Amino acid sequence: MSKKSLKILLLVEDNPGDVRLLREILREQGEHDTELTHVERLSAAEDHLANHAVDIILLDLGLPDANGLEALRRAHAAAPRVPLVVLTGLDDEVLAAQALQEGAQDYLVKGQIHARGLLRSLRYAIERKTMEEALFVEKERAQVTLTCIGDAVACTDISGNITFLNLVAEKMTGWSLQEATGRPMAEACRILNATSHETIPNPMEMAVGQNRIVHLPSNCVLVRRDGFEIPIEDSVAPIHDREGHATGAVIVFRDVSEARAMALQIAHSAEHDFLTGLPNRMLFNDRVSQAIALAPRHLKKVAVLFLDLDGFKHINDSLGHPVGDKLLQSIAKRLVDCVRNSDTVSRQGGDEFVVLLSDVEQSEDTAITARRMLQAVAEAHSIDQHDLHVTTSIGVSVYPDDGPDAETLIKNADTAMYQAKENGRQTYQFFKPAMNVRAVERQSIEESLRRALERQEFALHYQPKINLRTGGITGAEALLRWTHPIRGLVSPAQFIPVAEDCGLILPIGKWVLREACQQARAWADAGLPLATMAVNISAIQFRNENFLEDVFAILKDTGLDPRFLELELTESVLMKHAESTASILKALRAGGVQLAVDDFGTGYSSLSYLRKFPIDALKIDQSFVRQITTTPDETTIVTAIISMGRSLKLRVVAEGVETQEELAFLQAHQCDQAQGYYFGRPVPPRQFAKLLATGIPEAVLRCAAGR
């Protein structure tokens, strides 16, 4: 099953703070089409479920009118077919196990819930419930089939006593199920050699004793209860529990193949993903445990690879779930082709796969397989007349170095996979213990970020842009600063990537844009000269479906003339989906907003597209400006960008100017504007207002003044 948005969620929770937190997580993760219904009491939930359909229930076990397992049982009784996830403040493993036994799909502990884990738990709960329903349908179909087929079926327990007869078996033996249950097989189903009339060895005992399927000779007869003899052909097979131990046997008269196929299908469905046919989580964990048990004996290692697809969600959302499902099937086949028969590829759910490599001699063997998988997944997938491109990020953990059991190995491989994503995606990363420390630190930052807006911990500082011909301040760039109540000032390089990954960049970016526009309007009303207010826009903001609407709504609300707003976007943002980018940029330009390419020269741009895009300015990345003083012989990029900007009639702004030599070089080559520590560090609004009133000190601009 491909990833699907949650639809109707019933939250049964009496703590307003927890309700608000869960709503924020859903909203910030882009689950806008999720309908969240909240009730505070279980009785209200029962009333709601009696009259409304829901997709999933998120249930607090500590409610005013029901506590613990009683609350779970009542909720399950009210909606037995709806997946249910337990939410509690008690970190009690015994209660967790009991909740799962009582029908809960998952168990979440308050205070330990993060966005990725919550959404994954809810989606997987729905998926598991769907699989359970499908498995129930399979079992029900099997029961109906066994009742309706024209062949006789009988089952025994490990002692050889009858536990089941279908209708045909009742007619053929002359015994009803009620009468036959508990009786020895030899009494209710006497089977004789048709020639000698001697009783043949009990086929059930043979099947259980030899632990294999056995067949009777073709000349056997069944002696019915009234003495009538019926020739039979049959097959007898042992029945196993999960540990492989025989618990009884089943005998099928006449139509053996059809019954056996159905039994195999049911067993396969219980242990395999229905979409890809790959082993599911339960079977995969069992195989990892077996591989760990054998590894010391063979002096080998065991590797677990956790894969998460990059770019799958966009394909799934834009082309539809049927295409997404076929893409997952294509990827599953390629992954299987990358490993040996002794290895296991499993689908965990959504677009996540986990691979077991048994009998690993050295880590490089695992790295070779990981690189092979990266290449296999990245090759185009031809599906429904579409050539689809996705990549994957892979995390690797190795037994015994990275964990003693399947659960730990999978968790650590998952942690390493997210490190691979941070390293640029379409790569693999071996687990390192320090990653757990970083993961905890990252989670702490994410939790603090969720409260930062509400607690007004963010502020904007402003850095001036200087006209290199006149020395005047022509604009400001708004830069986000976060002062944590305990950590103090947190570097943007530390919290911006976290905000982007967890979706918080959308509300934060919207706040930055509104705050900058309000400040620009306030300075204009105060008569302070400012040509443009520049705001950086992230890729996630730019691709958000409400981006244009938000920009123009903020301009309208703040009363800022759109000509005074300049949005800065990087080359990579502009060049991804260039055609749709052009339409967004044209809409912004038509509304009067100015546009600049940030960090120009560090990405890949097509000159033809730059001509088509309604761009106003190019910003030279500070790494190139630094070469003016550090490697004077390598300044051709700076001069080339200035020349390109002039030929395209674009303003050119140099970033990160820190020395008089850099300023002189830029002026000599007729660069239009510059910003950097040479002119001033980013400062709070009040200090920047003084700069606007007084200008940059003449001594600082002596290079400009001399020209």
N, C-alpha and C positions, 0 to 999 in steps of 0.2 A: 504494500500500500504506500502510495506516495504521501508526502506531507500535505495535510489539509488544515485549514483554519478551523478553530473551534467555533461552534454555532450557538448553542443554547446551554449556558452554564447556570446551574442552581447552586448558590453559595448559602450554606446554613451556618451562620456565624453570629455570635452575639457581641463580639468585640469590635467597636467602630474603627479602631486603629488598624486592626488586621484586615477589615473589609476595605478600608481606604488603600492600604498597601497593595492588596491583591488587584484592586481596580487599576491602580497606577501601573503595576507590572503588565497587565494585559494591554492597557492603552499605549504604554511606551514600547511594547514589543510589536506594535502595529496590528493588534488583533481588533481592528475597528469594527469588523462584522460580527464580533462576539456579542451575543445578548446575555448579559449577566443579570440574573434575578437574585435578589438577596432577601432572605428571611432570617429572623433572629431566634425563632423557636422551632422545635421539631414538629409540633402540631401544625404550625403554619406551612411547613414543608410538606407534610402529609396532605393537607388540603390542596396545596398547589399541584402536587404530583397527581392528585385524583382528577384534576381538570386540565392539566397542561402537559405537553410532551417536552422533555429535556434531553440533551445529549450526554450530560455528565453531571454528577453531584459532587460538590466539594463540601465535606461534612466535618464540623468541629465536634469532637467527642465530649466537650464540656459545655452543655447547653442548659439553660434554666429549667427545662422540663424533661431532660433526658441526659444521662451520663454514660460514658464508656461504651461497652458492647451493647447495652440496651438501646442506645441511640442508633448504633449501626444496624441492629436487627430490625428496628422499626422502619428505618429508612429503606433498608433492603426489601422489607415486606411491602412497603408502599410502591416501590418501583424495582421489582426483581430483575428486570432486563436492562436497567440503566447502569452503566459503569459508575463506580463510587470510589472516590479517593478520600482517605481519612486525614483530617487536619487536627493536630493536637499539640499542646505545649508539654506533654509528658514524653520524655525520651526513654521510653520503656520498650525494650525489645520483645518482652513476653506479650505485652499488649499489642505490639505490631504483628507478631505471629498470629495471635488470636483474631485480630481484625482481618487479616488476609484469609484465615480459615473460614471466617464468617461471611466472606464474599467481597471484601474490599479489594480493589485492583491495585492500590498502592497506599503508602503510608508516609505522610510528610510531617516534619517536626517544625513548629513555629520557631522563628529565630534562626533557622538553618535553611530557609527557603530563598533561592535566588531565581532570577528570571528564567535562565536557561533550564534549570532543573525543574521549575514549576511547569513550564509549557511542555517540556519533554514528558513529564509525568502524566499530565492531562492527556496529551496526544497518545502516549503509549497505553494509557488506561482504556481509552476509547478503542484503540486498535486491538488490545488484548481481549476486551469484551466482545468485539466483533468476531475475533477468532474463536472465542469460546462459543458464541452463538452458532458460528459455522460448524464447529465441531459437534455441538449438540444436534444440529440438523443432520449431520452425517450419521451420528449414533442413532437418532430417531429413524432416519431412513433405513439404516441397517436393521433396526428392530422390526420395522414394518415389513422390510424385505424378507427377513427370516420368518415372519409370520405368514407372508403371502406367497412365497415361492413354492414351486411344486416339488421341492426336495425336502427330505426330513433332516432336521438338525437336532443333535442332542449334545449336552455339555455335562461334564462331571467335575467334582472338586478333586483335590489331591488324593483323597481316599478312595476315589472311584465311585462315589455316590452321585446320583443324578441331581443336577441343579437346574436344568432347562430342557424342555422339549417344545418344538414348535408344533403347529396344528397338524402338519403332515406327519411328523414323528408320532404324535398322539394317535393318529388314525392307523399308522403302520404298525405300532407296537400294541395298540389296544389299551394303553395306559394314558390317563389324563396326567397333565403336569402336576396337579395337586396330589394325585395318588403316587406318582413316580418319584417326586422330590424326596431325596434322602435315601432312596433304595439303591442297592448295588446295581451297577450297570448290567451285570450278568443276569440279574433277576428280571429286569424290565425289558432288556434288549438281548435276548438269547440268540447267539449267532452260532450256527452249526456248519460243519462241512457238508455240502449238499450230497456228497457221495457216501461218506462213511457215517454221517449223522453224529459225528463226535463234536463235542464242544471245542471250538478253537480257542487259543489263548486270548485272554481279554485284550482287545485292541487298545483300550484306554491305558491299561497298565503298560503295554508295550510302548506306546507313544511317550508316556511320562518317564518310564524307566530308561528308554534310549534317548530321550530328549530330542526327538525328531519326528517328522511326519512318517507314518507307516500306512501301508495299504493291505487290505485283506485279499486273499486269493479270489479269483473271479467266480469260483463255484461255491460261494457262501450263501446261506439263506438266513433270513431273520424269522424267528418263530414268534408269531403274534401271540397275544395273551390267550386267545381262544384256540391256539395250536396250529393255526393256519401258517404255512411257510411261504415266505416271500423272498425271491432271489434279490440280492442287493449287490451293488457296487459302492464302495465307500472309501473315504480317506479320513485318517485320524491324525490330529495335530495337537501338540502340547500347547497350553496357554501359559504365558510368562508374565511375571510382574516386572517392574522397572529394573530390578536388579538382575533380571534374566533367570530367576528361579521359576521352576514349573509350579503352577498353582492348580492345574487341572488339565482337562483335554476336551476337544470338540470333535465330534464325528458327523460327517455330512454324507447322507445317502444320495448316491447317484450323481448329482451335479456338484462335483468337487471344485472344479476350476472357478466357477463363478463366486462361490462362497469364499474361497481362499483369496481371490482378488479383492473382494470387499473388505476382508479383515486386514489385508495389507494396506489398503487405501486408508482405512481409519487409523491404523498405527502410524502411517506416514504423515497424515494430517496433524496428528498430535505433536509431532516433533519437527515439522518443517514449515517454513514460510509459504503461505498459499500463493503469493504473487510470483516469487522467483523459484520456488522449489528448493531453496537452500535450507540447511539446518537452522532451526530457530535458536533463541537464547538458551532454552533448557538443554537441548541436545548439544549445543556448542560448549556450554559450561561443563557438561559431563565429559566431553571429549578432551577438554583442557585438563580436567582432573585426572583422567586416565593417562594422558601424555606426561603429566608431572610425576605420576606414580612410577612410570617406566623409565623416565629420564636418568635417574641415578644409576640404575642397573646397567644402562647402555653407555654411561658416561657422556651423555649428550645434554644439550640445553633445549628449552622450549621457548618459542617466540610468539607474541601476540601483537598483531597489527590492527590498529583502530583507524578506519577510513571514514572521512566525512566529505561529501561532494561539495565542490565550489561551483556556484552558478546554477545548481539544480532548481532552486526555488524560483528563479526568474523564468526558466523554461516551463516549470510546472504551472506557474500562475498565468503565463502569457499564452501557452499553447494548450493548456488543459491537462487534467489528471490522466486521461487515457494515454496521451503521449508521454507524460511523466512516468506512468507505469511501464510502458514499453521501453523507455530509456533505462529504468532500473533493471529490467530483465536483460537488456543488452549488456549493461555494466556487470551484472552478476555472472553472465557467461564468460566475459573476458577475464574476470578475476579468477574464476575456476580454471581457465586455461593457463593462468600464470603460475599455478602451484602443482605439486605432485598429488598423486592419488591418496597418499597417506596424510595429506594436509586437509584442512577444513576451512571453507569459506561460509560465513554465516551472515544473514541480514538481521540486524538488531531492531530495525523499525525505521520508518522515514527514509532518509538517504544515508544511513549509517551502516557500514559493513564492518565485521570483525573477522580476522583471518588467524587461524592457528597453524604455525609451522612446527611440526614435531621433528625430533631427531636433528636439531641444529648443532653443527660442530663449532662454528665460529660466527661472530656477529656480521662479518662481511657477507656471509651467505644470505642473511636476512636483508641486508642493505641491497644486494643484487635483486632480490625478489621485490622489494619496495620500489626500486627504480623501474623494474619491469611493469609493475602495476601502474605507476604514474604515467608511463608512456602508453600503456594499453587503454587506460581510461580517457586520456587526452585525445586520442585519435577520433576522428569524426564518427558519429553514430547516425546512420541513415534510417530515419523513422518517418513513415507517412509523408514521404517526399520532402522531408526536412533533413538537412545536414546539421546535426546538433553537436555542440562543443561544450564539454564540461571538463573540469579538472578535479583532482582530489588532494586532500592533505592527509598525511599518514603519521600516526604516532606509534612508536614501537616500545614494547617492554619485553624483558627477557627473564625467564626463570633459570636459576634461582636468584639472580642479582636484584631484580626489581619487584619481587613479591613471592610469597610462599604458596599462593592459591589462585584459582581462576578469577575470583572477584577482585583481588588486589591487582593482578596483572592487567585486567581489562580497565580498571579505574586509572592505573598509571599510564597505560597506552592512550586512554582518552585525554589525560592531562598533556601528554607529549604531543598529541594531535593538535590541540589548541595552540601549543607553542609553535608547531609547524605553520599554522595559519598566521600567527603573528610574524613569522619569519618571511612571509610573502606568498604563502599558499603554493600549491603544486610542488610540494617538497615533502620530505620525511624527516622525522626527528626522533632520536632515541631518548627514552626517559632518563632524566637525571633527578636525584633527590631534591635538588634546589628548586625544581619546578613546583613541588608541592608548597614550598614556602612562597613562591611567586603567585601560585594559584590562590593561596589564602590571602595574600596581600591584595591581589586583584579583586577578590571577592569583597574585601573590606572597603576598597575604593569604590566599588560599584554600589555597595549599600550606603556609603556616605553620600555618593552623588545623588542618590534617589531623594535625599532630604535636603540637598544643598540649595536648590531653587526655593523650596518652601521656607528655608531658614535664612534666605537672602545672604548666602555666603559668597556669591559671585559678584564680581565688579569688572568694569571695563576700564582699561588704561588706554591712552591715546598717544600715538607716535606721529610727529609731524612729517609731512612731505614738503620738500623744499624745491622751489623753482631755481634751477642752477644759473639762469640768466639774470634774474632780479634779486635772488636771495630771499624772496618772500615765502611765507607758508601758504601753500596752495591746497593742502588737504590734510586729512588725518586718517590713520588706520586704527580701527578699534581692535584691541587685543584683550582676550578673556583672561581674567585672573581669578583663582579660587583660594580663599583663605579658610582652611579647615580649623574648627575650634580647638582641636588637639594637635594635629600635624603642623599647623601653621600654613605657610604658602606652599601649595602643591604645584609642581611643574606641569605646564600644559602637555608636555611630552609624556607625562605619566598618566594623566587622567583623560585626555582627549581620545586615545585609542580605546580605552575602556568604554567611554561614552558611545563611541561609534559601534562597538561590538554589541552592546546591550540595548541599543536603540535610544538611549537618553540624549544622543546628539540632536535629535529632532526638537524636543522642547527646549533644550539649552540653546541651540542655534536660533530658534525663534525668539527666545528672550534676548540674545545678543543683538539680533537685528532690530528689535523694537527699542531696546535701550539706546543703541547707537543713533537711531533715527530721532528719538526723543531729545537726545543730547544735541544733535546737529540743529534741530529746530530751536532749541533753547538758546544756543549760541547765535543763531541767525536773528532771533527776536531781540537779543541783547546788542545787536549791531556789530558782532564780532565777525570779521571776514573769514569765510571757509568755503572753498570751492567745492570740495567733495569729502564725503565720509565713506571710507572704504571698509567693507565687511567681508571677511573670508567665509566662503560657503563650502561645506563638505560635500563629498560625492553622495552621501546618503540623503542630505537635505535636497540637493539638486534633483535627485531621481524620485523624490517623494511626490506623489500625485497631487498634493495640495500646495506645492512649492510656489507656483505663480500666484495662486489665490492668496497665500499668506503674505507674500511680498507686497502686493498692491493693497491688501487690507491694512497692513502696518503703516504703509505710506499715507493711506487715507486717515487712519486713526491719529497718527502723530502730526499730520498736517505738513509733513516735509515735502518740499518740491522734489519730484523724482530725479531731476537733473543733478541734485546734490548727493545722490546715493550712487556709490560705485561698488559693484559686487566683484570679488576676486575669486577666480576658479583656476585650478591647476590644469596643465595640459592633459593629464591622464583623464580627468573628469570630462573635459571637452571632447576628447577624441573617442571616448567610449560611446557607442551608439550615436555616431556623428550626425545622422539625419535627424533624429529626434532632438538632439542637442541644438541644432540649428533653429528648429521651430521655437524652442523655449527662449533662446537668445533673441530671436526676432521679436517675440512677444514682449520681452523686457525692454528692448530698444524702442519698440513702438510706444511703450509706456513712459519713456523718457529716462530710464535707468541706464547708467554707464556700466561698462563691462571691461574687466582687465584680466589678462592671463598671468597668473601668479607663478613664481619659480620658473620662469621661462628658460628653456634650454636644458632642464633636467629630465624632461620626458620626451615623448615622440610626437611631433606635430607634422601634419601635412600642410605644406604651404598653400596648396589649393583650397584646403578647408579654412585656413586662416583668412584667406581672401573672401570666402563665402560668409564666415561668421561676422556678425556686426560688433567687432571688438574695438575698444577705444584706446587701450594701453597694453604694453608689454612690460612686465617687471623682470629685470635681470636678477637671477638667483644670486644670493650673497656669496656662494662658493666661487662663482666666476669673478665677482668683484674682488674677492680676496686675492685672486691670482695677480692683480695689478701690482701688489707689493711683494707677494711671496714668490711668484714666478713671472717676472716682467716679460719674459719671452713668450708666454702663453696667454696673451691678452686678445688673441684674434677672435675668440668667441664673443667677448664684450663688444668689440668694434663691429663685428658682423651683426649682432643683434641690434645695435644702434642704427646701423645702415639699413637693415631690414625694416625696422620700425619707421625710419624716415621714408623709405620707398613705399611702404604701405599706408603712409600718412597716419601713423599711430604714435601716441605719446610713449616715450620710453622712460621707465622709472628704475633706478638702480637701488637694490636693497642692501642693507648691511654695510653701509659706508662708515668706516671707523677711523680713517686717517686722512691727513691733508693731501698726501700723495694720491690717494684714490680719488678724492674730490677733484684735484687738478687734472688728472687723466680724463675723468668723465666730462669735465667742462671743455677740455681741449678737443674732445671728440663730439661735442655738441649733444650730450645726453640731456634730456629735457628736465627730469626731476630726480631727486634722490632722497633716501631716508636712511637712518642708522644712528648708532650711538655717537657719531661725530657731531651730529646736530642735536641729539638729545635722546634719552631713554624714554620708553613709554611711561606716561605719568597719569595720575588721576585727573578727573575733569577740571577741578579747580585750578590746578597748576597749568593745565593745558590752556585754560581760558586766559591766564596771564601771558602765556606765550603768544596767543593770538592778539592780545592787546599790545604787547611790546615788541613782538617779532624776535627772531633769532639774534643774539648779540653780534654786533658788527665784527668783533674780533674773530668769532668762529667762522664768519663768512669772508675773511680777508682774501681767500683765493677768488671767491666770486666777485668781490669788490674790485680786484685787480684786473678784471677782464672786461 
